Amino acid sequence: MLSFNKLVNWYFRRESLPYWCIFLIDCLICILGGIFVCMLFFRLSRTAANIMPIINTLLFYQLFNVIGFRVFHTYAGVIRYSSFIDLKRVAYAMGLGFVIVAILHYFIIFTPETHQYLVPLHLRHIVSIYLVTTILLWTFRIMIKGIYDTVFDTERAKRALIYGVREGGVGLAKNIAAQKPQQFRLFGFITHEDTFTNHYLMGKKVYPVDKDLLKVIKENRINAVLVSPLRNEVFRDNTQLQDMLIEAGVNIYMTEGVQEWDGEDSSKVVNTLKEISIEDLLPRDQIQIDMQSVGNLLRGKKILITGSAGSIGSEMVRQVCLFQPGELMLVDQAETPQHDIRLMMADNYPNVKTSTVVASIANRDRMEGIFSAFRPDYVFHAAAYKHVPMMENNPSESIQNNVWGTKVIADLSVKYGVRKFVMVSTDKAVNPTNVMGCSKRICEIYCQSLNKKIDKESNKEVSTQFVTTRFGNVLGSNGSVIPLFEKQIKNGGPVTVTDPNIIRFFMLIPEACKLVLEAGTHGKGGEIFVFDMGKPVRIADLAKRMIKLSGAENIEIEYTGLRAGEKLYEEVLSTTENTLPSFHEKVRIAKVQEYDYDVVNQQIEQLLQISRTYDSMQIVKMMKSIVPEYVSNNSIYSVLDK
C-alpha cells in the first residue's frame, strides 16, 4: 500500500508522463480487456489453456488499435486533464480499430493455417472486446482525473462560494472548474434571490444570504467568495454582506478594476479575478462615456498635457494615447516621475510622437518657447500643488504655481490659437476653507472671465474655449488617504484619522479622466463641469474596513483632529438647485458668479506681487478679497475672517 501511495504521488507531482508511457498503458488496457472478455465467454479454465493463442490474437488486433491511436492522437493529452474531447478521441480510435478487425476476422476464421497461432473469434466476441476495452480506457482517464481533481489539484485550492446564480455565476463556475491547476474548489452559490435558494445549480447547493450564511461558511471551511461579474455593482452597494464576509475571514474576489464581464466571453473572467482591495468595495455607479466623440476630437491633433507625471495627468496621457493623437507634449516639473512617463511612452505607445519636458508652468519664458514651437490644438491642464496642509503652510507657492501657472498656460493658449483649454479643478474650490481650494477657485474665475472676454472680442470667429472640470478625491492618487492607511496597517498601527465624522467623495482615476475628456469634447467654453461623485464615504468607517480586510489584529484608530484648512465634508455643487443639466447624467454645470476679466486680471497681478513678499497673512488676505466665500477653517488665517 505504501509503495502504491509513493507511485501515485510520484505520478501526480510530475508535470506529465511521456507520450510513450500513455501509449503503453493504453495497449496494456486493451490486452487485459480482451483477456477479461474471453474469460467471460470461454470461462477461466478454457482461457488459461489457450492463453498464448488468445494473447497472440489480441496482439494482432492491437496493431490496428495502434493505427487508431496514431490517427486520433489519444496518447498526446495529459491524462489528469482529460476532457470530453479526449474521450471522443478514444472512442474514434477504438472504432477505427474495430472496423479493420471486423473485416479481417473473416479471413482468420476461414484460414485454418492461422488457427494454431490465432483464435478464430466471432463478431460478437470482437464487439464485446472493443466495447469493454473502450469503457476501460474511459474509466482509466476518468479515474486519474478524479483522483487528481479531488486529492492533488485541490489540495491548495481555496474552498469557494460564488455570489450570483445567473449567467455570470454559472459562467464563473464553469471556468474555475476548467482551471488547471485549480485555484478554487466550488462548494456552492449564494444569492439574495428567493426563487433560487435551497435549489441545486451544477450539482452545488444555492444558499440564501441570511443570518445562517456564517454557519454555512464555518461548516464548509469556506475561505473564498467569488463575485459574479454581473453582480459587482450589487455587491459594492451591500456593505452588510461585505462586513459579514470580512468578519468571517473570507477572501473576496472580483473582476479586476473596471474590466467587468460583458456577458459574451466568460473564458476571460477567471483570469481577471483578483482579491479585492478597499477601492473595489467603495460604492460607485458605473459611468458610461461617449468615447467615440472623444476620439473624433483628439485623433491626429497636437495635445499638450501639464502635470503629466501626476496621478490625473499620467492617466490622461494613457487615455489620450488610445485615440491616436498626432503628437503629445507632456510637461511636468517632477523629474523622476516624468522620466517614468517617458519610459512608459517608449514601452507602451512607441507609435505616438511624444516630447517629455521637465519645466515649471510658472516659468513664462519657458512655456512661451514650448507653445511657440509646438502649437498645440488642445491643452489639458492638470498641473497643480494639491496637498491642503502643505499649501496652508506655503500660500506663496500656491499662488505662484497654481494661480500664476494657470494664467501663464491660459494666456499662451489664447495667443497661440489653442482650440480648447480644459482645466482640472477640485471640489475644494467650492466655498473654500483652505489656501489650496481658494487658489483653484481663483484659477476657475480667471479661466471663466478670460473665456467671456475673448467671446466678446472674437466677433463669432473661432476662439479658444475654456472648460473647467471639478471633482473630488480619486482612488489611488498620490497622497491619498488609502495608501497612507495601508502603510500604517502594515507597520502595526495606529491608523490616524483626523475626525470621526469626516466624509469624502471618491472616484476611480480612469473614470474621472474619461469624464474630463468627454467634458472637453462637449464643452462650448466658460462652463464649470461638476462630476457626480456618488455616495460619500466616512473616513473612519473606511479605516475600520481596511483593518478588517487586512486581517491585522490589535490595530487602533487614532483621531488627530482636523488639519489646518480641512473641513468635515467637501462640496461639489452637485444639487439641482445650483447646477444645470449637461451632456451626461453624471456631469452638471455649476451656476457661479461671473467676473469681469480686467478686474480679475488686475487682482491676480497684484496677488502675484504680494506672493513674492512671502507674507502669508497678506497673501491670504488678498485671496479672501478675490474670493469672498473663502472662510478659513481651523487655521491661523481665521483671524482674517473676523
LOPANU-47166 format. One line per 5 residues: number of its first residue (from 1); their letters; for each residue x, y, z of C-alpha. Coordinates in Angstrom, 1 decimal, decimal comma, padded with zeros to 4 digits, m for minus. Layout:
! LOPANU-47166
NUM> A> X:Y:Z ~ ... $
! end
This chain:
! LOPANU-47166
1> MLSFN> 000,0:000,0:000,0 ~ 002,9:002,3:000,9 ~ 004,5:001,6:m002,5 ~ 001,2:002,4:m004,3 ~ 001,0:005,7:m002,5 $
6> KLVNW> 004,5:006,5:m003,4 ~ 003,8:005,7:m007,1 ~ 000,6:007,9:m007,1 ~ 002,5:010,8:m005,5 ~ 005,3:010,4:m008,0 $
11> YFRRE> 003,0:010,5:m010,9 ~ 000,9:013,5:m009,8 ~ 003,8:015,5:m008,7 ~ 005,3:015,2:m012,2 ~ 004,4:017,7:m014,9 $
16> SLPYW> 003,1:014,8:m017,1 ~ 004,1:011,3:m018,2 ~ 005,9:010,9:m021,6 ~ 003,7:010,0:m024,6 ~ 005,2:006,5:m024,8 $
21> CIFLI> 004,1:005,7:m021,3 ~ 000,5:006,6:m022,0 ~ 000,7:004,6:m025,3 ~ 002,0:001,5:m023,5 ~ m000,7:001,8:m020,7 $
26> DCLIC> m003,4:002,1:m023,3 ~ m002,0:m001,0:m025,1 ~ m001,9:m002,9:m021,9 ~ m005,5:m002,0:m021,1 ~ m006,6:m003,3:m024,5 $
31> ILGGI> m004,9:m006,6:m023,9 ~ m006,2:m007,0:m020,4 ~ m009,7:m006,0:m021,5 ~ m009,6:m008,6:m024,3 ~ m008,5:m011,4:m021,8 $
36> FVCML> m011,3:m010,4:m019,5 ~ m013,9:m010,7:m022,3 ~ m012,5:m014,1:m023,3 ~ m012,8:m015,3:m019,7 ~ m016,5:m014,2:m019,7 $
41> FFRLS> m017,2:m016,1:m022,9 ~ m014,9:m019,2:m022,6 ~ m014,6:m019,5:m018,8 ~ m011,3:m019,3:m016,8 ~ m010,1:m022,9:m017,5 $
46> RTAAN> m010,5:m022,8:m021,2 ~ m009,0:m019,3:m021,4 ~ m006,0:m020,4:m019,3 ~ m005,5:m023,4:m021,6 ~ m005,4:m021,2:m024,7 $
51> IMPII> m003,8:m018,2:m023,2 ~ m001,0:m017,9:m025,8 ~ m003,2:m018,0:m028,9 ~ m005,6:m015,5:m027,2 ~ m002,7:m013,1:m026,4 $
56> NTLLF> m001,4:m013,5:m030,0 ~ m004,8:m012,7:m031,3 ~ m005,2:m009,7:m029,1 ~ m001,6:m008,5:m030,0 ~ m002,6:m008,9:m033,7 $
61> YQLFN> m005,7:m006,8:m033,1 ~ m003,6:m004,3:m031,2 ~ m001,7:m003,5:m034,4 ~ m004,9:m001,9:m035,7 ~ m005,7:m000,2:m032,4 $
66> VIGFR> m002,3:001,4:m032,7 ~ m003,3:002,8:m036,1 ~ m006,4:004,3:m034,4 ~ m004,2:005,7:m031,5 ~ m001,9:007,3:m034,1 $
71> VFHTY> m004,6:008,8:m036,2 ~ m006,5:010,3:m033,3 ~ m003,6:011,1:m031,0 ~ m005,1:009,5:m028,0 ~ m001,7:009,5:m026,2 $
76> AGVIR> m000,9:013,2:m026,8 ~ m003,0:014,6:m023,9 ~ m002,3:014,9:m020,2 ~ m004,5:012,2:m018,6 ~ m005,2:014,2:m015,4 $
81> YSSFI> m006,6:017,0:m017,6 ~ m008,8:014,7:m019,7 ~ m012,0:016,2:m021,2 ~ m014,9:015,0:m023,2 ~ m012,9:015,6:m026,4 $
86> DLKRV> m010,2:013,2:m025,1 ~ m012,9:010,6:m024,5 ~ m014,2:011,1:m028,0 ~ m010,8:010,6:m029,5 ~ m010,5:007,2:m027,6 $
91> AYAMG> m013,9:006,2:m029,0 ~ m012,9:007,1:m032,6 ~ m009,6:005,3:m032,3 ~ m011,2:002,1:m031,0 ~ m014,0:002,4:m033,6 $
96> LGFVI> m011,4:002,5:m036,4 ~ m009,6:m000,5:m034,9 ~ m012,8:m002,4:m034,7 ~ m013,8:m001,8:m038,3 ~ m010,4:m003,1:m039,5 $
101> VAILH> m010,5:m006,1:m037,2 ~ m014,2:m006,9:m038,1 ~ m013,2:m007,2:m041,7 ~ m010,1:m009,2:m041,1 ~ m011,6:m011,7:m038,6 $
106> YFIIF> m013,4:m013,5:m041,6 ~ m010,0:m014,3:m043,1 ~ m008,8:m015,7:m039,8 ~ m011,9:m017,9:m039,4 ~ m011,7:m019,3:m043,0 $
111> TPETH> m008,0:m019,8:m042,9 ~ m007,3:m022,9:m040,9 ~ m003,5:m022,4:m041,1 ~ m003,8:m019,5:m038,7 ~ m005,6:m021,3:m036,0 $
116> QYLVP> m002,5:m022,7:m034,3 ~ m001,4:m019,1:m033,7 ~ m004,7:m017,1:m033,6 ~ m008,1:m017,8:m032,0 ~ m010,9:m017,6:m034,6 $
121> LHLRH> m013,2:m015,2:m032,6 ~ m016,7:m014,5:m033,8 ~ m018,1:m011,0:m034,4 ~ m020,0:m010,9:m031,1 ~ m016,7:m011,6:m029,3 $
126> IVSIY> m014,9:m008,8:m031,1 ~ m017,8:m006,4:m030,5 ~ m017,7:m007,2:m026,8 ~ m013,9:m006,8:m026,6 ~ m013,9:m003,4:m028,2 $
131> LVTTI> m016,9:m002,2:m026,1 ~ m015,3:m003,3:m022,8 ~ m011,8:m002,0:m023,8 ~ m013,3:001,4:m024,8 ~ m015,1:001,6:m021,4 $
136> LLWTF> m011,9:000,6:m019,6 ~ m009,9:003,3:m021,4 ~ m012,5:005,8:m020,5 ~ m012,6:004,6:m016,9 ~ m008,8:004,9:m016,6 $
141> RIMIK> m008,9:008,5:m017,8 ~ m011,9:009,5:m015,6 ~ m010,4:007,8:m012,6 ~ m007,0:009,5:m013,0 ~ m008,7:012,9:m013,5 $
146> GIYDT> m011,0:012,3:m010,5 ~ m008,1:011,4:m008,2 ~ m006,1:014,4:m009,3 ~ m009,1:016,8:m009,0 ~ m010,1:015,6:m005,6 $
151> VFDTE> m006,8:015,0:m003,9 ~ m003,9:016,8:m005,7 ~ m005,3:019,6:m007,8 ~ m007,5:020,9:m005,0 ~ m005,1:020,5:m002,1 $
156> RAKRA> m004,0:024,1:m002,4 ~ m007,3:025,3:m004,0 ~ m009,4:027,7:m001,9 ~ m012,9:026,4:m000,8 ~ m015,2:028,9:m002,5 $
161> LIYGV> m018,7:030,1:m002,8 ~ m019,9:032,1:m005,8 ~ m022,1:035,2:m005,3 ~ m024,6:035,2:m008,1 ~ m026,6:032,4:m009,8 $
166> REGGV> m027,5:033,6:m013,3 ~ m025,3:033,7:m016,4 ~ m022,3:035,4:m014,7 ~ m022,3:033,0:m011,7 ~ m022,7:029,9:m013,9 $
171> GLAKN> m020,0:031,1:m016,4 ~ m017,6:031,7:m013,5 ~ m018,3:028,3:m012,0 ~ m017,6:026,5:m015,3 ~ m014,3:028,4:m015,7 $
176> IAAQK> m013,0:027,8:m012,3 ~ m013,7:024,1:m012,8 ~ m011,7:024,2:m016,0 ~ m008,7:025,9:m014,4 ~ m005,5:023,9:m014,4 $
181> PQQFR> m004,2:023,9:m011,7 ~ m007,4:024,7:m009,8 ~ m007,3:027,9:m007,8 ~ m010,8:027,5:m006,3 ~ m012,9:024,5:m005,4 $
186> LFGFI> m016,6:025,3:m005,6 ~ m018,9:024,3:m002,7 ~ m022,0:026,3:m003,7 ~ m023,6:029,5:m004,6 ~ m025,1:032,4:m002,5 $
191> THEDT> m027,8:034,7:m003,6 ~ m030,4:037,2:m002,5 ~ m032,9:035,8:m005,0 ~ m035,5:033,7:m003,2 ~ m036,5:031,7:m006,3 $
196> FTNHY> m033,1:030,1:m006,4 ~ m032,4:029,5:m002,7 ~ m032,1:025,9:m001,4 ~ m032,1:024,6:m005,0 ~ m029,1:023,0:m006,7 $
201> LMGKK> m027,1:024,5:m009,6 ~ m024,4:022,5:m011,4 ~ m024,7:020,0:m008,6 ~ m024,0:022,6:m005,9 ~ m026,4:024,0:m003,3 $
206> VYPVD> m027,6:027,6:m003,6 ~ m027,6:029,2:m000,1 ~ m029,6:032,4:000,8 ~ m027,7:035,4:002,1 ~ m029,1:035,5:005,7 $
211> KDLLK> m028,0:035,1:009,3 ~ m027,2:031,4:008,7 ~ m024,6:032,1:006,0 ~ m021,9:032,4:008,6 ~ m022,8:028,9:009,8 $
216> VIKEN> m022,5:027,6:006,2 ~ m019,1:029,3:005,8 ~ m017,8:027,8:009,1 ~ m019,2:024,3:008,5 ~ m017,7:024,0:005,0 $
221> RINAV> m014,5:025,8:005,9 ~ m015,1:028,3:003,1 ~ m012,2:030,7:002,7 ~ m013,1:032,5:m000,6 ~ m016,2:034,1:m002,2 $
226> LVSPL> m016,1:034,9:m005,9 ~ m018,4:037,7:m007,0 ~ m020,2:037,1:m010,3 ~ m019,1:039,8:m012,8 ~ m022,8:040,7:m013,3 $
231> RNEVF> m023,2:041,3:m009,6 ~ m020,3:043,5:m008,9 ~ m022,3:046,7:m008,5 ~ m024,9:045,0:m006,3 ~ m022,1:043,6:m004,1 $
236> RDNTQ> m020,4:047,0:m003,8 ~ m023,6:048,5:m002,5 ~ m024,2:045,8:000,0 ~ m022,0:046,8:002,9 ~ m023,8:044,4:005,3 $
241> LQDML> m022,7:041,3:003,2 ~ m019,2:042,7:002,8 ~ m018,8:043,2:006,5 ~ m020,2:039,7:007,2 ~ m017,6:038,1:004,9 $
246> IEAGV> m014,8:040,2:006,1 ~ m015,7:039,4:009,7 ~ m015,7:035,7:008,8 ~ m012,1:036,0:007,4 ~ m013,2:035,1:003,9 $
251> NIYMT> m011,2:036,3:000,9 ~ m013,3:038,1:m001,6 ~ m012,5:038,1:m005,3 ~ m013,9:040,4:m008,0 ~ m013,1:041,1:m011,6 $
256> EGVQE> m010,1:043,4:m011,9 ~ m010,7:047,1:m011,9 ~ m013,5:048,2:m014,2 ~ m012,9:045,2:m016,6 ~ m016,2:043,7:m015,9 $
261> WDGED> m017,9:040,9:m017,9 ~ m020,0:041,9:m020,9 ~ m021,9:038,7:m020,8 ~ m020,3:037,4:m024,0 ~ m016,9:035,7:m023,3 $
266> SSKVV> m016,7:034,1:m019,9 ~ m013,3:032,4:m020,6 ~ m011,6:035,7:m019,5 ~ m013,4:036,1:m016,3 ~ m011,2:033,8:m014,1 $
271> NTLKE> m008,0:035,4:m015,4 ~ m009,2:038,9:m014,3 ~ m010,3:037,8:m010,8 ~ m008,3:039,4:m008,1 ~ m008,6:039,6:m004,3 $
276> ISIED> m010,4:042,8:m003,5 ~ m008,9:045,9:m002,1 ~ m010,8:048,6:m000,3 ~ m011,1:050,5:m003,6 ~ m013,2:047,7:m005,0 $
281> LLPRD> m015,7:047,9:m002,2 ~ m016,3:051,6:m002,3 ~ m019,9:052,1:m003,7 ~ m019,9:053,7:m007,1 ~ m022,0:053,6:m010,2 $
286> QIQID> m020,6:052,5:m013,5 ~ m020,0:055,5:m015,7 ~ m020,6:055,2:m019,4 ~ m018,6:057,6:m021,6 ~ m019,1:058,6:m025,2 $
291> MQSVG> m015,6:057,7:m026,3 ~ m016,3:057,9:m030,0 ~ m016,9:061,7:m029,7 ~ m013,7:062,0:m027,7 ~ m011,8:060,0:m030,4 $
296> NLLRG> m013,2:062,2:m033,2 ~ m012,0:065,3:m031,3 ~ m008,4:064,2:m030,5 ~ m007,5:062,0:m033,4 ~ m004,5:063,4:m035,2 $
301> KKILI> m004,3:066,5:m033,1 ~ m001,4:068,1:m031,2 ~ m002,2:067,9:m027,4 ~ m000,3:069,4:m024,5 ~ m000,8:068,0:m021,0 $
306> TGSAG> 000,5:069,8:m017,9 ~ 001,1:067,8:m014,8 ~ 001,7:064,7:m017,0 ~ 003,6:062,8:m014,3 ~ 000,9:063,2:m011,6 $
311> SIGSE> m002,0:060,8:m010,8 ~ m004,5:062,5:m013,0 ~ m002,1:063,7:m015,7 ~ m000,5:060,3:m016,3 ~ m003,9:058,7:m016,7 $
316> MVRQV> m004,8:061,5:m019,1 ~ m001,8:060,6:m021,1 ~ m002,7:056,9:m021,3 ~ m006,3:057,6:m022,3 ~ m005,4:060,2:m024,9 $
321> CLFQP> m002,9:057,8:m026,5 ~ m005,8:055,4:m027,2 ~ m007,3:057,9:m029,7 ~ m004,2:058,2:m032,0 ~ m003,2:061,8:m031,4 $
326> GELML> m000,9:063,4:m033,9 ~ 001,7:064,5:m031,3 ~ 001,9:064,9:m027,5 ~ 003,7:067,5:m025,4 ~ 004,0:066,4:m021,8 $
331> VDQAE> 005,0:069,0:m019,2 ~ 005,9:068,4:m015,5 ~ 008,5:069,8:m013,1 ~ 008,9:066,5:m011,2 ~ 012,0:064,9:m012,9 $
336> TPQHD> 011,8:061,3:m011,7 ~ 008,1:060,7:m012,3 ~ 008,4:062,5:m015,7 ~ 011,2:060,1:m016,6 ~ 008,9:057,2:m015,7 $
341> IRLMM> 006,3:058,7:m018,1 ~ 009,0:058,8:m020,8 ~ 009,8:055,2:m020,3 ~ 006,1:054,2:m020,3 ~ 005,5:056,0:m023,6 $
346> ADNYP> 008,5:054,3:m025,2 ~ 007,3:050,9:m024,0 ~ 003,5:051,1:m024,4 ~ 003,0:053,8:m027,1 ~ 006,0:053,8:m029,3 $
351> NVKTS> 004,0:054,9:m032,3 ~ 002,8:058,1:m030,6 ~ 005,2:061,0:m031,3 ~ 005,9:062,4:m027,8 ~ 008,0:065,1:m026,2 $
356> TVVAS> 008,5:064,9:m022,4 ~ 009,6:068,2:m020,9 ~ 010,8:069,0:m017,4 ~ 009,7:072,5:m016,7 ~ 007,6:074,7:m014,4 $
361> IANRD> 004,3:076,1:m015,7 ~ 005,1:079,3:m013,8 ~ 008,1:079,9:m016,0 ~ 006,5:082,1:m018,7 ~ 009,6:082,3:m020,9 $
366> RMEGI> 010,0:078,5:m020,9 ~ 006,3:078,0:m021,6 ~ 006,3:080,6:m024,3 ~ 009,1:078,7:m026,1 ~ 007,1:075,4:m025,8 $
371> FSAFR> 003,9:076,9:m027,1 ~ 005,6:078,7:m029,9 ~ 007,4:075,6:m031,1 ~ 004,6:073,0:m030,5 ~ 001,5:075,0:m031,4 $
376> PDYVF> m001,0:072,7:m029,6 ~ m004,6:072,2:m030,7 ~ m005,8:071,1:m027,2 ~ m004,4:071,8:m023,7 ~ m005,3:069,6:m020,7 $
381> HAAAY> m004,2:071,5:m017,6 ~ m003,7:069,1:m014,7 ~ m000,6:070,6:m013,1 ~ m001,2:072,0:m009,5 ~ 000,0:071,8:m005,9 $
386> KHVPM> m002,9:070,0:m004,3 ~ m002,0:069,0:m000,7 ~ m004,1:071,1:001,7 ~ m001,7:071,2:004,7 ~ 001,3:072,0:002,5 $
391> MENNP> m000,4:074,9:000,8 ~ m001,8:076,1:004,1 ~ 001,8:076,5:005,2 ~ 003,1:077,8:001,9 ~ 000,5:080,1:000,4 $
396> SESIQ> 003,1:081,9:m001,8 ~ 003,8:078,7:m003,7 ~ 000,1:078,1:m004,1 ~ m000,2:081,5:m005,8 ~ 003,0:081,3:m007,9 $
401> NNVWG> 002,3:077,7:m009,1 ~ m001,4:077,2:m009,1 ~ m002,7:080,7:m009,9 ~ 000,1:082,2:m011,9 ~ 000,9:078,9:m013,7 $
406> TKVIA> m002,7:078,6:m014,8 ~ m002,7:082,2:m016,0 ~ 000,5:081,6:m018,0 ~ m000,9:078,5:m019,7 ~ m004,3:080,1:m020,3 $
411> DLSVK> m002,8:083,3:m021,8 ~ m000,5:081,3:m024,1 ~ m003,3:079,1:m025,2 ~ m005,2:082,2:m026,4 ~ m002,0:083,7:m028,0 $
416> YGVRK> m001,2:080,6:m030,0 ~ m004,7:079,7:m031,0 ~ m005,4:076,6:m028,9 ~ m008,9:075,3:m029,7 ~ m009,8:074,2:m026,3 $
421> FVMVS> m008,3:074,6:m022,8 ~ m009,5:072,0:m020,2 ~ m008,6:072,7:m016,6 ~ m008,8:070,1:m013,8 ~ m010,1:071,7:m010,7 $
426> TDKAV> m011,3:070,3:m007,3 ~ m014,3:070,1:m005,1 ~ m012,3:072,1:m002,5 ~ m012,8:075,2:m004,7 ~ m016,5:075,2:m003,6 $
431> NPTNV> m016,9:077,6:m000,6 ~ m013,1:077,1:000,1 ~ m011,9:076,7:003,6 ~ m008,2:076,5:002,8 ~ m005,5:078,1:000,7 $
436> MGCSK> m005,3:075,3:m001,9 ~ m009,0:075,3:m002,5 ~ m009,1:079,1:m002,8 ~ m006,2:079,1:m005,3 ~ m008,1:076,7:m007,5 $
441> RICEI> m011,2:078,8:m007,3 ~ m009,2:081,8:m008,4 ~ m007,9:079,7:m011,4 ~ m011,6:078,9:m012,2 ~ m012,5:082,6:m012,0 $
446> YCQSL> m009,7:083,6:m014,3 ~ m010,4:081,0:m017,0 ~ m014,1:081,9:m017,0 ~ m013,5:085,6:m017,2 ~ m011,0:085,1:m020,0 $
451> NKKID> m013,4:082,9:m021,9 ~ m016,1:085,6:m021,6 ~ m013,7:088,3:m022,7 ~ m012,5:086,5:m025,9 ~ m016,0:085,5:m026,7 $
456> KESNK> m017,0:089,2:m026,8 ~ m013,9:090,2:m028,8 ~ m014,0:087,3:m031,3 ~ m017,0:088,5:m033,3 ~ m018,2:084,9:m033,8 $
461> EVSTQ> m014,8:083,8:m035,1 ~ m013,3:080,6:m033,8 ~ m011,5:081,3:m030,5 ~ m010,1:079,4:m027,5 ~ m012,7:077,7:m025,4 $
466> FVTTR> m012,1:077,4:m021,7 ~ m013,7:074,4:m019,9 ~ m013,3:073,6:m016,2 ~ m013,9:070,2:m014,6 ~ m014,4:069,9:m010,9 $
471> FGNVL> m014,3:066,6:m008,9 ~ m013,2:065,2:m005,5 ~ m010,7:062,6:m004,4 ~ m009,6:059,9:m006,8 ~ m008,7:056,4:m005,7 $
476> GSNGS> m005,0:055,7:m005,9 ~ m003,8:059,2:m006,3 ~ m000,5:060,3:m004,7 ~ m001,1:061,4:m001,2 ~ m004,5:059,7:m001,0 $
481> VIPLF> m005,7:058,5:002,4 ~ m005,9:054,9:001,3 ~ m002,1:054,3:000,7 ~ m001,4:056,1:004,0 ~ m003,8:053,7:005,8 $
486> EKQIK> m002,2:050,7:004,1 ~ 001,2:051,8:005,2 ~ 000,1:052,4:008,8 ~ m001,7:049,0:009,0 ~ 001,4:047,3:007,6 $
491> NGGPV> 003,5:049,0:010,3 ~ 001,2:047,8:013,1 ~ m000,8:051,0:013,5 ~ m002,2:053,2:014,7 ~ m004,3:054,3:011,8 $
496> TVTDP> m004,7:058,1:012,0 ~ m008,0:059,8:011,1 ~ m008,4:063,5:011,6 ~ m012,1:063,4:012,8 ~ m014,6:060,6:013,4 $
501> NIIRF> m017,2:062,5:011,3 ~ m015,1:063,5:008,3 ~ m016,5:062,3:005,0 ~ m015,1:062,4:001,4 ~ m016,2:061,5:m002,1 $
506> FMLIP> m014,1:059,1:m004,1 ~ m013,9:058,3:m007,8 ~ m011,7:056,0:m009,9 ~ m008,8:057,8:m011,7 ~ m009,7:056,3:m015,1 $
511> EACKL> m013,4:057,2:m014,7 ~ m012,5:060,8:m013,7 ~ m010,2:061,2:m016,6 ~ m012,7:059,8:m019,1 ~ m015,2:062,4:m017,8 $
516> VLEAG> m012,6:065,1:m018,2 ~ m012,0:064,1:m021,8 ~ m015,7:064,0:m022,5 ~ m016,3:067,4:m020,8 ~ m013,6:068,8:m023,0 $
521> THGKG> m015,3:067,3:m026,1 ~ m018,8:068,7:m025,3 ~ m017,9:072,0:m023,5 ~ m018,6:075,1:m025,5 ~ m016,5:077,4:m023,4 $
526> GEIFV> m017,0:079,1:m020,0 ~ m018,6:076,1:m018,2 ~ m017,6:074,6:m014,9 ~ m018,5:070,9:m015,1 ~ m019,2:069,3:m011,8 $
531> FDMGK> m018,9:065,5:m011,6 ~ m021,4:063,4:m009,6 ~ m019,1:061,6:m007,2 ~ m021,7:059,2:m005,9 ~ m022,1:058,4:m002,3 $
536> PVRIA> m019,8:060,0:000,3 ~ m017,6:057,7:002,4 ~ m017,0:058,2:006,1 ~ m013,2:058,0:006,5 ~ m013,4:056,4:010,0 $
541> DLAKR> m015,5:053,6:008,5 ~ m013,1:053,3:005,7 ~ m010,2:052,8:008,1 ~ m012,1:050,2:010,1 ~ m012,9:048,2:007,0 $
546> MIKLS> m009,3:048,4:005,8 ~ m008,1:047,0:009,1 ~ m010,6:044,1:008,9 ~ m009,8:043,4:005,3 ~ m006,1:043,2:006,1 $
551> GAENI> m006,7:040,5:008,7 ~ m004,5:042,5:011,1 ~ m005,3:042,4:014,8 ~ m005,0:045,0:017,6 ~ m004,8:047,9:015,2 $
556> EIEYT> m006,1:051,1:016,8 ~ m007,7:054,1:015,2 ~ m006,3:057,4:016,5 ~ m008,2:060,7:016,0 ~ m005,7:063,5:015,5 $
561> GLRAG> m008,1:066,5:014,9 ~ m008,8:068,4:011,8 ~ m005,8:069,7:010,0 ~ m005,4:073,4:009,2 ~ m007,9:074,4:006,4 $
566> EKLYE> m009,6:071,0:006,4 ~ m013,4:070,7:006,6 ~ m015,6:067,7:007,6 ~ m017,2:067,4:004,2 ~ m016,5:068,6:000,6 $
571> EVLST> m019,0:070,3:m001,6 ~ m019,2:069,8:m005,3 ~ m022,3:071,8:m006,1 ~ m024,0:068,6:m007,4 ~ m027,5:069,5:m006,3 $
576> TENTL> m030,1:070,6:m008,9 ~ m030,6:074,0:m007,0 ~ m027,2:075,3:m008,0 ~ m026,4:073,4:m011,2 ~ m027,8:072,8:m014,6 $
581> PSFHE> m028,0:069,6:m016,6 ~ m025,4:068,8:m019,2 ~ m024,5:066,2:m021,9 ~ m024,1:063,4:m019,2 ~ m026,3:062,4:m016,3 $
586> KVRIA> m023,1:062,2:m014,1 ~ m022,0:065,7:m015,1 ~ m023,7:069,0:m014,3 ~ m022,9:072,6:m015,0 ~ m022,3:074,8:m012,0 $
591> KVQEY> m024,1:078,1:m011,7 ~ m021,5:080,5:m010,5 ~ m020,9:084,2:m010,4 ~ m019,4:085,8:m013,5 ~ m016,4:088,1:m013,2 $
596> DYDVV> m015,0:090,9:m015,3 ~ m011,7:090,0:m016,9 ~ m010,0:093,3:m016,4 ~ m010,8:093,3:m012,7 ~ m009,7:089,7:m012,2 $
601> NQQIE> m006,5:090,1:m014,2 ~ m005,5:093,2:m012,1 ~ m006,3:091,4:m008,9 ~ m004,2:088,4:m009,9 ~ m001,2:090,6:m010,9 $
606> QLLQI> m001,5:092,3:m007,5 ~ m001,8:088,9:m005,7 ~ 001,4:087,7:m007,5 ~ 003,3:090,7:m006,4 ~ 002,2:090,2:m002,8 $
611> SRTYD> 003,2:086,5:m003,0 ~ 006,8:087,5:m003,8 ~ 006,9:089,1:m000,3 ~ 006,2:085,7:001,2 ~ 004,0:087,4:003,8 $
616> SMQIV> 001,5:084,6:004,3 ~ m001,1:086,8:006,1 ~ m001,1:089,4:003,4 ~ m001,3:086,8:000,7 ~ m004,3:085,1:002,2 $
621> KMMKS> m006,0:088,5:002,9 ~ m005,8:089,3:m000,8 ~ m007,1:085,9:m001,7 ~ m010,1:086,4:000,5 ~ m010,8:089,7:m001,2 $
626> IVPEY> m010,9:088,0:m004,6 ~ m013,0:085,0:m003,3 ~ m015,3:086,4:m000,5 ~ m016,8:083,0:000,2 ~ m013,3:081,8:001,3 $
631> VSNNS> m013,7:081,3:005,1 ~ m010,7:079,6:006,8 ~ m011,4:076,6:008,9 ~ m009,1:075,5:011,8 ~ m006,4:077,8:010,5 $
636> IYSVL> m004,2:080,7:011,6 ~ m005,9:082,7:008,9 ~ m009,2:082,5:010,6 ~ m008,4:085,8:012,3 ~ m008,8:087,5:008,9 $
641> DK> m012,5:086,4:008,8 ~ m013,4:088,4:011,9 $
! end
